[in-house]
């Protein structure tokens, strides 16, 4: 099989943004962009959310999604990702590892 080009638009939420930032920089920094939108809970614990946009190549959106989320969770277990992967006329939406919706244009 040949690799396809996928456009990723995702929101990554984490309890430890300082640990997640270097992983995002390594995995998507040169292929797109990400920015941190910090949030704080009632206990003043620093939680964070990242908005990620990138173009990646792989065999499937499912495989790319799994690889990215696994890498993020290897440094912070409580990391969540809502991702939308688009290639040609198909868009797949994921919440963590679970495919929620497939849209054909």
C-alpha positions as CSV (number, residue, x, y, z in Angstrom):
1,X,0.0,0.0,0.0
2,X,1.1,3.6,-0.6
3,X,1.1,6.3,2.0
4,X,-1.7,8.9,1.8
5,X,-1.4,12.5,2.9
6,X,-3.7,13.5,5.8
7,X,-4.6,16.9,7.1
8,X,-4.9,16.8,10.9
9,X,-6.9,19.3,13.0
10,X,-6.9,18.3,16.7
11,X,-7.5,19.5,20.2
12,X,-5.2,17.8,22.8
13,X,-6.1,18.2,26.5
14,X,-3.7,17.3,29.2
15,X,-3.0,17.6,32.9
16,X,0.7,18.3,32.2
17,X,1.3,20.7,29.3
18,X,5.0,21.0,30.0
19,X,5.5,17.3,29.3
20,X,3.3,17.3,26.2
21,X,4.9,20.3,24.5
22,X,8.2,18.7,23.5
23,X,6.4,15.6,22.1
24,X,4.2,17.8,19.9
25,X,7.2,19.8,18.8
26,X,9.0,16.6,17.8
27,X,6.1,14.9,16.1
28,X,4.2,17.8,14.3
29,X,6.4,20.9,14.8
30,X,8.1,20.6,11.4
31,X,4.9,19.4,9.6
32,X,2.5,22.0,10.9
33,X,1.7,24.1,13.9
34,X,0.4,23.9,17.4
35,X,-0.4,26.5,20.0
36,X,-1.2,26.1,23.7
37,X,-4.4,27.4,25.2
38,X,-3.9,27.2,29.0
39,X,-6.7,26.6,31.4
40,X,-6.7,26.4,35.1
41,X,-9.1,24.4,37.3
42,X,-10.5,25.5,40.7
43,X,-7.4,24.1,42.5
44,X,-5.2,26.3,40.3
45,X,-3.5,23.2,38.8
46,X,-2.1,24.0,35.4
47,X,-4.0,22.1,32.8
48,X,-3.5,22.7,29.2
49,X,-5.1,22.4,25.8
50,X,-3.2,22.5,22.5
51,X,-4.7,23.2,19.1
52,X,-2.8,21.2,16.5
53,X,-2.8,21.5,12.7
54,X,-0.5,19.5,10.5
55,X,-0.1,17.4,7.4
56,X,1.1,13.9,7.9
57,X,1.7,10.9,5.7
58,X,0.7,7.3,6.6
59,X,-1.3,4.3,5.5
60,X,-4.4,5.2,7.4
61,X,-5.9,7.9,9.7
62,X,-6.5,5.2,12.3
63,X,-2.8,4.3,12.4
64,X,-1.6,7.9,12.5
65,X,-4.1,8.7,15.2
66,X,-3.0,5.7,17.3
67,X,0.7,6.6,16.9
68,X,0.2,10.2,17.9
69,X,-2.0,9.6,20.9
70,X,0.3,6.7,22.1
71,X,3.3,9.0,21.9
72,X,1.5,11.7,23.9
73,X,0.2,9.2,26.5
74,X,3.7,7.8,27.0
75,X,4.7,11.0,28.7
76,X,1.3,11.9,30.3
77,X,-1.3,9.2,30.8
78,X,-4.2,11.7,31.3
79,X,-4.1,13.1,27.8
80,X,-7.2,13.3,25.6
81,X,-7.3,14.0,21.9
82,X,-10.2,15.0,19.6
83,X,-8.9,14.7,16.1
84,X,-10.2,15.2,12.5
85,X,-8.1,13.5,9.8
86,X,-8.9,14.5,6.2
87,X,-7.6,12.9,3.0
88,X,-9.0,13.6,-0.5
89,X,-12.8,13.4,0.0
90,X,-13.0,11.5,3.3
91,X,-12.8,13.0,6.8
92,X,-12.6,10.7,9.9
93,X,-13.3,12.1,13.4
94,X,-11.7,10.4,16.5
95,X,-12.1,10.8,20.2
96,X,-8.9,9.3,21.7
97,X,-8.6,5.9,19.9
98,X,-12.2,5.6,18.9
99,X,-13.5,6.4,15.4
100,X,-16.7,8.5,15.9
101,X,-17.7,9.5,12.4
102,X,-16.7,9.2,8.8
103,X,-17.8,11.9,6.4
104,X,-17.6,11.6,2.6
105,X,-17.7,14.9,0.7
